[in-house]
């Protein structure tokens, strides 16, 4: 069964605790502290697997947990780091926070691998806490706790063009004619149950096309399988709206266009504004004795609105080449960068409370170095992936929103000075 949604719980690894121990050797009666540091907890990482096309693997297992870091040992032995858990997903998967629906990561385009939850940093052993006045420290730092989050995975297919229209208007037949896709085709009065993708080759180039499963009235309110399928059109740039021009089932093709467009408008107004082309299908079934040709009616209704109408027969191939050529021309006028959903939810933010204190002081040995410390800073650095562009952007936002930049300004920092935070050094620029 095609699975394009899954709800799972992910948990990063807890950082290993630092160790408390003292050097005990023959002829060294008062050895100093030698407790080792704890290992870092494992990360939860999402990664694109080109060989997958559904989320079926996540239907039968709900929880995924990275390994905890190991505790530090005697003789300054560092605890082992916990193993990461890498979750493979098909390209086009959007990872969202389950309760709010906010995007955490869009696994598409260049974003082929992303750390979603960072493992807790390992605690420092008591070797780090020896001072002139405290030579036998019996304290070691605990490891940072794990992060846990419920996420919703949604697969939104990646296609340049989407085929839309009521069930049984010929979308699957059209797709099988113009691409190498092989959808099941029959005179069904219900909809195809999964999107079918195919690649179209034309004289003026090629593009990816998707048969978005048949929509029905009320789809935008969740009637039938509306919400299950409407998400697949969110990445498409151009829509081919296929209608039954011959009215073989007694429906008016003009009314069909308006009904489907109303569903798109209700679901997402931005999608409804995207370029559309009408494919007046089944022209080989039109038997006209008197009255107006239905294709002419469609043209009179929609072409003044800027929507081209092409009479086609998906069975015989009539008019299909002209339609595809026009669609490719439309695509060439549109920015072809992948449509990627921006990150809206940062798991790190949920673990940092604004009321934790921090201090800003000048370094005693170099007045151009400003040392920032406090549990708020330590916690943020422990959970934020500064190696990633998004993680560093969050770090900068944290410094601004948390009042740390203002505190540095008040302390007299100048451009080019250094900000030091728990082993990290940053150059300061406005």
C-alpha positions as CSV (number, residue, x, y, z in Angstrom):
1,X,0.0,0.0,0.0
2,X,1.2,3.5,-0.8
3,X,2.0,5.3,2.4
4,X,2.6,9.0,2.3
5,X,2.1,9.9,6.0
6,X,3.5,8.6,9.2
7,X,3.6,9.8,12.8
8,X,6.6,8.8,14.8
9,X,8.5,9.6,18.1
10,X,12.2,10.4,17.8
11,X,14.6,10.7,20.7
12,X,18.3,11.7,20.7
13,X,20.8,10.2,23.0
14,X,21.6,11.5,26.5
15,X,25.1,12.7,27.2
16,X,27.2,10.5,29.4
17,X,27.9,11.7,32.9
18,X,31.4,12.9,33.9
19,X,33.2,10.6,36.3
20,X,34.5,11.2,39.8
21,X,37.8,9.4,40.6
22,X,41.2,10.1,42.0
23,X,44.6,8.8,40.9
24,X,45.7,5.9,43.1
25,X,49.2,4.6,42.5
26,X,52.0,3.2,44.6
27,X,54.2,5.9,46.0
28,X,51.6,8.6,45.0
29,X,49.6,8.8,48.2
30,X,47.7,12.0,47.2
31,X,47.0,11.7,43.5
32,X,44.8,14.3,41.9
33,X,41.4,13.9,40.3
34,X,41.4,11.9,37.1
35,X,37.7,11.4,36.3
36,X,37.1,11.3,32.5
37,X,34.4,13.1,30.5
38,X,31.2,11.4,29.4
39,X,30.5,10.6,25.8
40,X,28.2,12.6,23.6
41,X,24.7,11.3,23.0
42,X,23.7,10.1,19.5
43,X,21.9,12.4,17.0
44,X,18.7,11.7,15.2
45,X,19.4,12.2,11.5
46,X,17.1,12.1,8.5
47,X,18.6,11.2,5.1
48,X,17.2,10.9,1.6
49,X,17.2,7.4,0.1
50,X,16.7,7.5,-3.7
51,X,15.5,3.9,-3.6
52,X,12.5,4.7,-1.5
53,X,9.2,6.1,-2.8
54,X,6.9,5.6,0.2
55,X,6.9,6.0,4.0
56,X,5.7,2.4,4.5
57,X,8.7,1.6,6.7
58,X,7.4,4.0,9.4
59,X,3.9,2.5,9.6
60,X,4.8,-0.4,11.8
61,X,7.3,1.1,14.2
62,X,6.6,4.2,16.2
63,X,9.7,5.0,18.3
64,X,13.3,5.6,17.1
65,X,16.0,6.3,19.7
66,X,19.7,7.2,19.3
67,X,22.2,5.7,21.7
68,X,23.1,7.4,25.0
69,X,26.7,8.5,25.6
70,X,28.7,6.3,28.0
71,X,29.9,7.6,31.4
72,X,33.5,8.7,31.7
73,X,36.0,6.4,33.4
74,X,39.0,6.4,35.7
75,X,42.4,7.6,34.5
76,X,40.9,10.3,32.4
77,X,39.2,7.8,30.1
78,X,36.6,9.4,27.9
79,X,33.2,7.7,27.7
80,X,32.2,6.4,24.2
81,X,29.9,8.5,22.1
82,X,26.4,7.2,21.5
83,X,25.6,5.9,18.0
84,X,23.4,8.1,15.8
85,X,20.1,6.8,14.4
86,X,19.8,7.6,10.7
87,X,16.2,7.5,9.3
88,X,16.0,7.0,5.6
89,X,13.1,8.7,3.8
90,X,12.1,9.2,0.1
91,X,13.0,12.5,-1.5
92,X,10.2,15.1,-1.0
93,X,9.5,14.1,2.6
94,X,8.6,17.0,4.9
95,X,9.3,16.5,8.7
96,X,6.9,18.5,10.8
97,X,6.3,19.0,14.6
98,X,3.2,16.8,15.1
99,X,1.2,19.2,17.4
100,X,1.7,22.5,15.5
101,X,2.3,21.2,12.0
102,X,5.3,23.5,11.6
103,X,8.1,22.4,9.3
104,X,11.3,21.2,10.8
105,X,13.0,19.9,7.6
106,X,12.2,19.5,4.0
107,X,14.2,16.5,2.7
108,X,14.4,17.6,-1.0
109,X,16.7,19.5,-3.3
110,X,20.2,19.9,-1.8
111,X,19.0,19.0,1.7
112,X,19.8,15.3,1.5
113,X,20.9,14.9,5.1
114,X,19.9,16.9,8.2
115,X,20.3,16.5,12.0
116,X,16.9,16.9,13.5
117,X,17.6,16.3,17.2
118,X,21.1,16.7,18.5
119,X,22.4,14.4,21.2
120,X,23.2,15.8,24.6
121,X,26.8,16.8,25.3
122,X,28.8,14.6,27.7
123,X,29.5,15.9,31.2
124,X,33.0,16.9,32.3
125,X,34.8,14.7,34.7
126,X,36.1,15.9,38.1
127,X,39.6,16.4,36.6
128,X,38.3,19.8,35.2
129,X,37.3,21.1,38.6
130,X,40.6,21.1,40.5
131,X,41.6,24.5,41.7
132,X,44.3,25.8,44.1
133,X,41.7,25.9,46.9
134,X,39.7,22.7,45.8
135,X,42.3,20.0,45.1
136,X,40.0,17.0,45.6
137,X,36.8,17.9,43.8
138,X,34.1,15.3,44.4
139,X,31.8,16.8,41.7
140,X,31.5,15.8,38.0
141,X,29.2,17.4,35.5
142,X,26.1,15.3,34.5
143,X,25.5,14.7,30.7
144,X,22.9,16.8,29.0
145,X,19.5,15.2,28.8
146,X,18.1,13.7,25.6
147,X,15.6,15.4,23.4
148,X,12.3,13.7,22.5
149,X,9.8,14.9,19.8
150,X,6.8,13.6,18.0
151,X,7.0,14.3,14.3
152,X,4.7,13.9,11.4
153,X,6.3,12.8,8.1
154,X,4.5,13.8,4.9
155,X,5.6,12.8,1.4
156,X,4.9,15.6,-1.1
157,X,5.8,14.3,-4.6
158,X,8.3,16.3,-6.6
159,X,7.0,17.0,-10.0
160,X,7.0,20.1,-12.3
161,X,3.5,19.4,-13.6
162,X,0.4,18.0,-11.9
163,X,-2.5,16.4,-13.6
164,X,-5.8,17.4,-11.9
165,X,-9.4,16.7,-12.6
166,X,-12.3,14.5,-11.5
167,X,-12.0,10.7,-11.4
168,X,-12.4,8.9,-14.7
169,X,-11.6,11.8,-17.0
170,X,-8.6,10.1,-18.5
171,X,-5.6,11.3,-16.4
172,X,-4.1,7.9,-16.1
173,X,-4.5,7.2,-19.8
174,X,-2.9,10.5,-20.6
175,X,0.0,9.8,-18.2
176,X,0.6,6.4,-19.7
177,X,0.7,7.9,-23.3
178,X,3.1,10.7,-22.6
179,X,5.5,9.0,-20.1
180,X,7.0,5.6,-19.2
181,X,4.6,5.4,-16.2
182,X,2.3,2.4,-16.2
183,X,-0.7,3.3,-14.0
184,X,-3.6,0.9,-13.6
185,X,-6.3,2.0,-16.1
186,X,-9.9,1.0,-16.0
187,X,-13.3,2.6,-16.0
188,X,-13.3,3.2,-12.3
189,X,-15.7,5.6,-10.6
190,X,-13.4,5.9,-7.7
191,X,-10.0,7.5,-7.7
192,X,-6.5,6.1,-8.2
193,X,-5.1,5.5,-4.7
194,X,-1.5,6.8,-5.2
195,X,0.2,9.5,-7.2
196,X,1.9,8.2,-10.4
197,X,5.1,9.9,-11.6
198,X,6.5,9.9,-15.1
199,X,9.1,11.8,-17.2
200,X,7.9,13.6,-20.4
201,X,10.4,14.0,-23.2
202,X,9.5,16.8,-25.7
203,X,11.3,18.4,-28.6
204,X,11.9,21.5,-26.5
205,X,13.1,19.6,-23.4
206,X,11.6,17.4,-20.7
207,X,9.8,17.6,-17.3
208,X,8.4,15.4,-14.5
209,X,4.7,15.0,-14.4
210,X,2.4,13.5,-11.7
211,X,-1.1,12.2,-11.9
212,X,-2.6,13.7,-8.7
213,X,-5.3,11.2,-7.7
214,X,-8.8,12.3,-8.6
215,X,-10.3,15.1,-6.6
216,X,-13.9,15.3,-5.5
217,X,-16.1,18.1,-4.2
218,X,-15.3,18.8,-0.6
219,X,-11.7,17.5,-0.9
220,X,-10.4,20.7,0.7
221,X,-12.5,19.9,3.8
222,X,-11.2,16.4,3.9
223,X,-14.1,14.7,2.1
224,X,-13.0,11.3,0.7
225,X,-9.3,11.2,0.4
226,X,-9.0,14.9,-0.4
227,X,-6.4,16.0,2.2
228,X,-4.4,12.8,1.5
229,X,-3.8,13.8,-2.1
230,X,-4.0,17.6,-2.2
231,X,-0.6,17.9,-0.5
232,X,1.0,16.3,-3.6
233,X,0.2,19.3,-5.7
234,X,2.0,21.7,-3.5
235,X,5.3,21.5,-5.3
236,X,4.0,21.6,-8.9
237,X,4.5,24.7,-10.9
238,X,2.0,24.1,-13.7
239,X,-1.2,22.2,-13.7
240,X,-2.8,20.4,-16.6
241,X,-6.6,20.3,-15.9
242,X,-8.1,17.4,-17.7
243,X,-11.8,17.4,-18.4
244,X,-14.1,15.0,-20.2
245,X,-15.1,17.2,-23.1
246,X,-17.5,14.6,-24.4
247,X,-19.5,14.5,-21.1
248,X,-19.5,10.7,-21.3
249,X,-20.8,10.5,-17.7
250,X,-23.2,13.4,-18.1
251,X,-21.1,16.1,-16.3
252,X,-20.5,19.6,-17.7
253,X,-16.8,20.1,-18.3
254,X,-17.0,23.8,-17.5
255,X,-18.6,23.2,-14.2
256,X,-15.9,20.6,-13.5
257,X,-13.1,23.1,-14.0
258,X,-14.8,25.6,-11.6
259,X,-15.5,22.9,-8.9
260,X,-11.9,21.6,-8.9
261,X,-10.4,25.1,-8.9
262,X,-12.7,25.9,-5.9
263,X,-11.2,23.0,-4.0
264,X,-7.7,24.2,-4.8
265,X,-8.6,27.7,-3.7
266,X,-10.0,26.5,-0.4
267,X,-7.0,24.2,0.3
268,X,-4.3,26.7,-0.6
269,X,-4.9,30.0,-2.5
270,X,-1.3,30.1,-3.6
271,X,-1.7,26.8,-5.5
272,X,-4.8,28.1,-7.3
273,X,-2.8,31.0,-8.7
274,X,-0.3,28.8,-10.5
275,X,-0.5,28.5,-14.3
276,X,-3.1,26.1,-15.6
277,X,-3.8,24.5,-19.0
278,X,-7.0,22.8,-19.8
279,X,-6.8,19.5,-21.7
280,X,-10.3,18.9,-23.3
281,X,-10.0,15.1,-23.4
282,X,-12.1,12.4,-25.2
283,X,-12.7,14.6,-28.3
284,X,-12.8,11.4,-30.3
285,X,-16.0,10.6,-28.4
286,X,-17.8,13.8,-29.3
287,X,-20.8,13.2,-31.6
288,X,-22.0,16.6,-32.7
289,X,-25.2,17.0,-34.7
290,X,-26.6,20.3,-33.6
291,X,-25.5,22.9,-31.1
292,X,-22.2,24.3,-30.0
293,X,-19.0,22.3,-29.9
294,X,-18.1,21.7,-26.2
295,X,-14.4,22.5,-26.9
296,X,-15.5,25.9,-28.3
297,X,-17.5,26.5,-25.1
298,X,-14.5,25.8,-23.0
299,X,-12.3,28.1,-25.1
300,X,-14.9,30.9,-24.9
301,X,-15.1,30.5,-21.1
302,X,-11.5,30.2,-20.1
303,X,-9.2,31.5,-22.8
304,X,-10.2,35.2,-22.0
305,X,-9.0,34.4,-18.5
306,X,-5.6,33.4,-19.8
307,X,-6.1,29.7,-19.6
308,X,-5.3,27.9,-22.9
309,X,-7.6,25.0,-24.0
310,X,-6.2,22.1,-26.0
311,X,-8.6,19.5,-27.5
312,X,-6.9,16.1,-27.1
313,X,-7.6,12.4,-27.1
314,X,-5.5,10.5,-24.6
315,X,-6.4,7.3,-26.4
316,X,-5.4,8.2,-30.0
317,X,-2.8,10.9,-29.1
318,X,-4.6,13.6,-31.0
319,X,-3.4,17.1,-29.9
320,X,-1.1,15.7,-27.1
321,X,2.1,16.9,-28.7
322,X,0.9,20.5,-29.0
323,X,-0.2,20.5,-25.4
324,X,3.1,19.2,-24.1
325,X,5.1,21.7,-26.1
326,X,3.1,24.5,-24.7
327,X,3.5,23.2,-21.1
328,X,7.2,23.0,-21.5
329,X,7.2,26.6,-22.8
330,X,5.3,27.7,-19.7
331,X,7.8,25.9,-17.4
332,X,10.7,27.7,-19.2
333,X,9.2,31.0,-18.0
334,X,9.1,29.9,-14.4
335,X,11.9,29.7,-11.8
336,X,12.9,26.1,-11.9
337,X,14.6,26.0,-8.5
338,X,13.1,23.2,-6.3
339,X,10.2,24.3,-4.2
340,X,11.5,23.8,-0.7
341,X,9.5,24.4,2.5
342,X,11.4,26.7,4.9
343,X,12.1,25.6,8.5
344,X,9.5,27.0,10.9
345,X,10.2,24.9,14.0
346,X,13.5,24.7,15.8
347,X,13.6,21.9,18.4
348,X,16.5,23.6,20.2
349,X,14.2,26.5,21.1
350,X,12.0,24.3,23.2
351,X,14.9,23.4,25.4
352,X,16.1,26.9,26.2
353,X,14.2,29.1,28.6
354,X,14.6,32.8,28.6
355,X,14.9,33.2,32.4
356,X,18.3,31.4,32.7
357,X,21.1,33.9,33.7
358,X,24.3,34.6,31.8
359,X,27.3,36.8,32.3
360,X,29.5,38.9,30.0
361,X,33.1,39.8,31.1
362,X,36.3,40.8,29.5
363,X,39.1,38.2,29.6
364,X,41.7,39.0,32.2
365,X,44.6,38.4,29.8
366,X,43.2,40.0,26.6
367,X,40.8,42.9,26.8
368,X,39.6,42.2,23.2
369,X,38.2,38.8,24.2
370,X,34.7,38.8,25.8
371,X,33.7,35.7,27.8
372,X,30.0,34.8,27.8
373,X,28.9,32.1,30.3
374,X,25.8,30.8,32.0
375,X,23.5,27.7,31.9
376,X,21.5,29.3,29.1
377,X,24.5,29.6,26.8
378,X,25.9,26.1,27.7
379,X,22.5,24.5,27.0
380,X,22.1,26.2,23.7
381,X,25.6,25.3,22.5
382,X,25.1,21.7,23.6
383,X,22.0,21.2,21.4
384,X,22.7,23.4,18.4
385,X,24.5,22.1,15.3
386,X,26.7,25.1,14.5
387,X,28.2,23.2,11.4
388,X,24.9,23.6,9.5
389,X,23.7,26.8,8.0
390,X,20.3,26.6,9.6
391,X,21.8,25.8,13.0
392,X,24.2,28.8,12.8
393,X,21.2,31.0,11.8
394,X,19.4,29.8,14.9
395,X,22.5,30.5,17.0
396,X,22.6,34.1,15.7
397,X,18.8,34.6,16.4
398,X,19.3,33.2,19.9
399,X,22.1,35.7,20.6
400,X,19.9,38.6,19.5
401,X,16.6,37.5,21.0
402,X,18.2,36.5,24.3
403,X,19.7,39.9,24.9
404,X,23.3,38.6,24.6
405,X,24.3,41.0,21.8
406,X,22.9,43.9,23.8
407,X,24.9,42.8,26.8
408,X,28.1,42.6,24.7
409,X,27.4,46.1,23.3
410,X,27.0,47.4,26.9
411,X,30.3,45.8,27.8
412,X,32.0,47.8,25.1
413,X,32.7,45.2,22.4
414,X,34.0,46.5,19.1
415,X,34.0,45.0,15.6
416,X,36.8,42.4,15.3
417,X,36.8,41.5,19.0
418,X,36.4,37.9,20.0
419,X,33.4,36.3,21.8
420,X,34.3,33.2,23.7
421,X,31.7,30.7,24.8
422,X,32.5,27.3,26.3
423,X,35.3,26.4,23.9
424,X,33.9,28.3,20.9
425,X,35.5,31.5,19.7
426,X,33.6,33.9,17.4
427,X,34.6,37.1,15.7
428,X,32.2,40.0,16.5
429,X,30.7,42.0,13.6
430,X,27.6,44.1,13.5
